[in-house]
Every structure is written in structure tokens, then in C-alpha cells.
Amino acid sequence: MVGGGQLARMTHEAGIPLGIKFKLLSDTPQDSAAQVVSEVVVGDYRDLDTLRAFARGCDVITFDHEHVPTEHLRALEADGIPVRPGPDALVHAQDKGVMRAKLTEIGAPCPRHRIVEDPADVAAFAEETGGFPVVLKTVRGGYDGKGVWVVRSEADAAEPFRAGVAVLAEEKVDFVRELAANIVRSPHGQAVAYPVVESIQVDGVCDTVIAPAPELGERLAGEAQQLALRIASELGVVGHLAVELFETRDGRVLVNELAMRPHNSGHWTQDGAITSQFANHVRAVLDLPLGDPRPRATWTVMSNVLGGDFPDMYQAYLHCMARDPQLKIHMYGKDVKPGRKVGHVNTYGDDLADVRERARHAADYLRGTITE
Amino acid sequence: MVGGGQLARMTHEAGIPLGIKFKLLSDTPQDSAAQVVSEVVVGDYRDLDTLRAFARGCDVITFDHEHVPTEHLRALEADGIPVRPGPDALVHAQDKGVMRAKLTEIGAPCPRHRIVEDPADVAAFAEETGGFPVVLKTVRGGYDGKGVWVVRSEADAAEPFRAGVAVLAEEKVDFVRELAANIVRSPHGQAVAYPVVESIQVDGVCDTVIAPAPELGERLAGEAQQLALRIASELGVVGHLAVELFETRDGRVLVNELAMRPHNSGHWTQDGAITSQFANHVRAVLDLPLGDPRPRATWTVMSNVLGGDFPDMYQAYLHCMARDPQLKIHMYGKDVKPGRKVGHVNTYGDDLADVRERARHAADYLRGTITE
């Protein structure tokens, strides 16, 4: 696996029971996954020679993030190393311009969008689509609200162009809430769909995920799952695909983002589904039959733990574990920095209000924003 | 953790979500746990200097097995390293003579027993307890049927004395079945009890565990749990304690063996309980509040996978995963040798016959004793 973040950490955890040999390419020996994996190569994934040396002897390569240059992935494939997801799929999660063009081509519902050249062009796009605000995104390199701007005027629109990366303009969708349709697809074409979840963002960062999305009609849930399955098939995705969606006021779903790897909106599956997204990602990448994606509880809630005031989590563990013996804590071994995702908690049960409160309390306590 | 077997492997897996730093002392770099842990020291646990060097910088030491010499554990404690379970507790899992003496002292029900000196003394013991057969055990070093003999005559009784280790004689109990009462206890005295399970042995090796034990009356289940809690408290156990029991024909339980570490009879908890034995062992050893031990399913069945004809498990995975998408496979990364425990499977559901059949089929298929 390329990339030493928490997704690699949790993928390794999920791979241990299968007895597979897991090798990691990590930026540093301190990265989240590097702390818990036996075979770690420290190196730069942007360097093709490093990637090639790492890949030697691997049966298959997969990823913790989407940042490996597409041309390097093509080079690995040319060397005969299976890359899953492959570059032709992954480019759609790497480049938002390519993603929007392809989704439009296959008729997947998207916000109105086009590549814009400069602030004047943004104003023209606003004119075409009903006015400001407009969402601007650099086509490459963004995540967790980085590389995304909501601009309210032409004068406001200069910043995104400074990076020298192409900029995509999208209408600001009047959405009721955000959903995610997560599926896993294997090379031989088997696919499983997890229940559609609601994803609640705070300051552009995922805060809480509720599985399944409350009061989501069967029709729309089915549509969202079918949409994700169709995107995976049309784009040739192998592994976990997260399709982040807007639920519009008029009862439609529009594709917001794609991620081709385990995803924050699927962390609830570790404790809430029969097979976790991580286990199914491993199975897909190895072309093994996929595990049952159905939920094990009526409701599962995931809340992210952001870095706060506790450099040492031990005291917080004492409180949280004693208060809620059913609580599931997942920490990433990261240095605590304010605002950084350092872990998440999962709770489950039959009473949604209770399940949400337990996750909220634990996440806030572990961050240090509450003390009782 | 001292010892690189599958228990350490699964303990590491369970510790990853807590963000703890896990260090392993392993006999070889190829041991089951050494394959998946980042920080591995290769060395001999029988050597005190090796143990001392390993323990330096550890907040606490725990074990994959009971074989570390008791006097070495006392030396580590004298060095100021917390050892959990400590030597005063662990000696009861190391030395069956000490265990029987202590259990008798606290009034825990045991088969009739005494240390025997030679075959003539075995015959005398048989005389006292109703005749042959008699069970002979070396007081140290046995596991999985090794170090245990069922002898039918004085002439039969020579073998156990050849090792030069003290020999314990026990009456051969006329039991209905074997049970296990598993509990976890923390240094501050909190304890949780898992449901009592039925353990089915084949050729002296655990084959299948059913949780909870079918048709076990509430009274006897409660007695078994109370007995395990009392033993843990009286012996000062910290961490997971497995109390292996005989259920007698007249409706009592007798203590067969003690294990003070995660145990084969608790593997079902990985997929069948809210908190696994491994997670609770870690929490106990770190003196954190314990997790909820209750089951998540009506029935959970664990069946061990013994080494068989498949050196490579991939083809078997294809069949087993496709046949049963809910199957949970746990392999240990061990070289497959005939008869060696190389993994286990867990299944769960509402219909015990179905749950058992699925576990049986998968274990047999993975071993290679069936091919469809």
C-alpha cells in the first residue's frame, strides 16, 4: 500500500486476519500506518524509481491516497505490476476536471460545472448558472476543504488561480444534506453496496456519519447505490469507491466527489457492518470474493476526533471507556495538532438519539472541548 | 508482549485502534505476530538479560504464553516494570501443582488430584480414587494435549516420569462436556465475564467453541462465571483468564485448566462479542476501564483450522468467501504443517445448526479435508 496515513493503518489491521503480507511505502517512519506495520519502506511516492523499487515483489499495489502521479501508475502497470484501482480509474479521483467530464458523459447527475480560465470567466459562469456564490476547486491536490473556495464575486475569485492549476467552477447546490454511497468492486466485476449514509460536515471537514441515512426513502437510497455501482463499473474502479452526494431540496442526488480508497464516510463499517470497508477493500484488491456489507446494528454513528488539548489520550480514555463500555475508539497514533483528524469513534444501537449522543460526547471529550 | 504466536498477533490487531505502541519479543522474525508488528525484538524469553533489555522503556509487560520463568518475572518486577499478570498470579497457570494446591485452598471444585512420585504411587492414587484410568500431567510445560497422559495401569505410567518434571495425578472425570468461563480483570479490580462457552476437543486439541454453551442452565452458567471471577480475584489475575471446566454428569463444574492470557476458547469474541478478549486484555493490562463483554449475536461458533494439504490458502479463500459472505476468517500467517493450528473461523447468526455447519465447512475446507 502506498501512503502511510490512517487508511493504510486500518487496512493493515483489517488484513491481518487474512494472513496476507502487507508492505507499506510511507513518507516517514512515524506515519500513522508505519507505526504498526512490519515491512515499511520509507520513500517519496512522487519518485518513480522509489515506487518501482517498492513495487518489486508485490502481487498488487493499492493506495492510502490519490496523490501518486497518474503517469507513474501507468509505468508500474507497464512493468507488469497490478495497480488497483488502476490509473484509468484513479485519474477520476485525482482530477476533478476529468471526473466531471466523465460523469457528464455517462449521464451521472452532477452540479452544473465547467473549467474556468480567470475571474472574469467565473463571473460569466455565475451569469450562466443563476449568479454567485460559485464553488471553485483546483482540479488536483485538494482534500478536506483545502483547494475549495466559495466565492461571492468576481473580485473574490482571484485566489484559486494563483496555484497555476486548472480551476473548476461548480454551481453552489442548494442541498438538504450530504450523503455518501459506498461500494466495493473487484477485478472480476463483483460489487457490494453499503447502506447509504448521511455525512455531516463542519467547516468543510467530515464530522459525523450516520448509517443508514435517517429517513432516506427507499427509492432515493436505491438510486444512490445504483449510481455508485454504475460509476464504479463505467470507470473500471477496483476496491472501495466513495461517492459523496448532495441530496437536493427537490429529492435528487448529485455527485459531489469521488474517492477510490477506504473513506471517512465508511469508517462506521468497522463496528457497524458485517464486513468493514477495509476488509472488503483488501478482498477486492486481491480479487477475492467480497464480504457481506449489511449493517449489524439498527444505527451506527461515527464521529471524528480532532486534535485538541490532550497530547496524551490516557486520561480521556479513562473517562470515555468508563462512561460507555460499548464505545469503539479508533485512534491513528498521530501527534495531536489542533483541528487535525487524529481518530474517530463508533457507536451503535437501536435508539438513534442515544447512539448520536454517545458518539458526540466521546469525540468532544477526546478532543478536550468538554470535560465531563 | 513476550511471545510471537497468534495470540500476540491478534492482541496487536486489537491494540491498533487504541493507538498504543506495541513492542514484541519474538523467538524468530518469522513468528506469527512478528510478521505484522512494527517493533520486534528477536530473542530468547528464557534469558533474563534479553528480557531486561526488551522491557526497558516498556510501560507494562504481558504475555502470549505462560513459559517465561517465574523467577525472571520477579526480577522484572524488582526492576520496577509492571508485569501483568504478575508472577504470583501467573505461577498458577505455569505450574499445575501450584494451581491445584491453591484452588483446593480457596475451595474451588477440582477433580481429585495429588502429586505422584512414581508408577507405584500412581497405582496407589488410582486405588484411592476408584481405579484406573488416571490422568497424569507434568506440572510444567504442557499444552494442547502435550504433557498429558491417560494411563490405564501401573505399567502404563512410566512415560510421564521420564522428563524429570514433577507429575500430577488427577482422577479421570466422567464429564458431559467441556466448558470455559472467560473473564477479564484489571489492576484496579474491575472485571467482566463473557458468556460461558462449550468447548469441543478433538484428539486433545480444541476444535470448536459454541457461544453461549447450548442448554446450559442459568444457575450453572452463573456458578461458572462466579467461580472464574473468584479465582481471578483470589489469585490476583490481571488480564484475560480462561477457566477450562468439566461439566459433570451430576450437574457440577470442576476446574480443568487455567490460562492467563487470551485463549482459544475466547476467539469467538472477535466477531461475536461487543468487545473482544484481545481488546479487553489490552485494556486490562493498561488499567483502562473494560469493554462490554456481551454477545452481539444469538450464537457464535469458532472452529479451528488445522494445517492440512494447502500450503497456499488463496484457492480455499475463493471457495469459502464465495460460499459464505458472512464468514470471518482469521489466519495466523504460519507455515502449514499437518495438525498445526494455523487459523480459525468465526460464524454467527440465529440458527445454531446453520452457524455450526458454516464454521465446520469452512474449517474443513481450509484444512483440505473436504473439497466442495
Interface residues (C-beta under 8 A of the other chain):
Chain A: R9 M10 H12 E13 I16 P17 L18 G19 K21 F22 A34 Q35 V36 V37 S38 V40 I274 T275 R283 L288 P289 L290 G291 D292 R296 M313 Y314 Y317 L318 M321 A322 P325 Q326 L327 K328 I329 H330 M331 Y332 G333 G343
Chain B: R9 M10 H12 E13 I16 P17 L18 G19 K21 F22 A34 Q35 V36 V37 S38 V40 I274 T275 R283 L288 P289 L290 G291 D292 R296 M313 Y314 Y317 L318 M321 A322 P325 Q326 L327 K328 I329 H330 M331 Y332 G333 G343
